[in-house]
Amino acid sequence: MQTDRRIPARSELDGLGVYAPGKPIEEVQRELGLDRIIKLASNENPFKSSSVVYDAVAAEMERVALYPESTAPALAEKLGKHWGVEPERVFVGNGSDEIIGLLTRAYVRPLDEVVMADPTFSRYETNVCIEGGKPVKVPVQDGMHDLDAMLNAINERTRMVFVCNPNNPTGTIVGEQALADFIHRVPRHILLIVDEAYYEYVTTSDYLQTVPLLERFPNLIILRTFSKIYGLAALRIGYGLMHPDIIQELMKVKGPFNTNRIAQAAAFAALDDQAFVDRCRQANAEGLSYLARTLAELGLSCYPSQANFVLVQVPRAGTDIAEALLRRGVIVRPGEQLGAPRTIRVTVGSAEDNAAFVSVLRAVL
Ligand SMILES: *Cc1c(COP(=O)(O)O)cnc(C)c1O
């Protein structure tokens, strides 16, 4: 009689782990019995979301018995106006995470190659592997995408290229001219996905505005999200800007009601409060310079970040440091989980949280 009753799943899943998210505050509170926890582990907005979102969500509660509109047309139209693109180029997803998965679902065939940085956002690799594709990981240089090496990695099996800009987990961006050249040089039959989840946090002028390039480059896909600066991470809503032909393919593989009513209404309202976005960008920039300065005083270096987090080089395993910080009520992300050993990734919090983090870190070191 057979004892192993496990029903094998597709072999593509064999080597895959389960995504390790930053620990939720509730879980740490339960386990350690601490009452004040500071979470700087998932690049969430410490200033929550715009107050206009609360009213929009409350109003939409009237209609939760009804299915949402499948393609979020009102939001797509508003995003189109906001960015000066036709609404036919806007695809709204259940977080930009979903759009990454739909793109690989629709386009990556077994053994197709997909070029990406190392380290970069881990969902690219995972989704490519689920489809039986091959992630081709090109090491970053000083935390930055090595675009020349990525071009060299392109061959006849390449189907897709990811550029994460700013890059998670290093926080760095690629320079304006370097990315423009790269976009010109990637062959047009290869999908070029530029993930701009942290777009709104960028303050340097040496940053390529990709939206105006959409018309000239039908292989270009721009990913954005409401999870980061707009503070809607729990609602799961993001969007992609791309050629309508690509959207037609994504429509075939998406779930019928992929984004919910509450999220659509919240994102629609959030777009109106650009003053909130500006305040968050400003506070974040101040937090970044505070962290860079105080970490340097502790003898720690971090990559120059244009996002709402920094990747900090630490003298021992990141897992050790993160564990010690956790016991003192500060949750950060060990770099070992992100492909960056001997680092921790720390989200920029409120000024108060940043100061608390630095003093706890000082004690831990
Ligand atoms: C957070 C993040 C996302 C995912 O955002 P959601 O819209 O919440 O799914 C995508 N890409 C990068 C690089 C991120 O850091």
The ligand as an SDF file (V2000), in Angstrom:
LIG
                    3D

 15 15  0  0  0  0  0  0  0  0999 V2000
    5.1950   46.9480   -3.2820 C   0  0  0  0  0  0  0  0  0  0  0  0
    5.6590   46.6330   -4.6550 C   0  0  0  0  0  0  0  0  0  0  0  0
    4.7870   46.1770   -5.6440 C   0  0  0  0  0  0  0  0  0  0  0  0
    3.4430   45.6390   -5.3420 C   0  0  0  0  0  0  0  0  0  0  0  0
    2.5230   46.5300   -5.0120 O   0  0  0  0  0  0  0  0  0  0  0  0
    1.0040   46.1170   -4.9150 P   0  0  0  0  0  0  0  0  0  0  0  0
    0.3730   47.1080   -5.8180 O   0  0  0  0  0  0  0  0  0  0  0  0
    0.6640   46.2720   -3.4790 O   0  0  0  0  0  0  0  0  0  0  0  0
    0.7940   44.7270   -5.3960 O   0  0  0  0  0  0  0  0  0  0  0  0
    5.2510   45.9970   -6.9310 C   0  0  0  0  0  0  0  0  0  0  0  0
    6.5280   46.2250   -7.2270 N   0  0  0  0  0  0  0  0  0  0  0  0
    7.3990   46.6300   -6.3060 C   0  0  0  0  0  0  0  0  0  0  0  0
    8.8030   46.8490   -6.6850 C   0  0  0  0  0  0  0  0  0  0  0  0
    7.0010   46.8280   -4.9930 C   0  0  0  0  0  0  0  0  0  0  0  0
    7.9010   47.1730   -4.0700 O   0  0  0  0  0  0  0  0  0  0  0  0
  1  2  1  0
  2  3  1  0
  2 14  2  0
  3  4  1  0
  3 10  2  0
  4  5  1  0
  5  6  1  0
  6  7  2  0
  6  8  1  0
  6  9  1  0
 10 11  1  0
 11 12  2  0
 12 13  1  0
 12 14  1  0
 14 15  1  0
M  END
$$$$
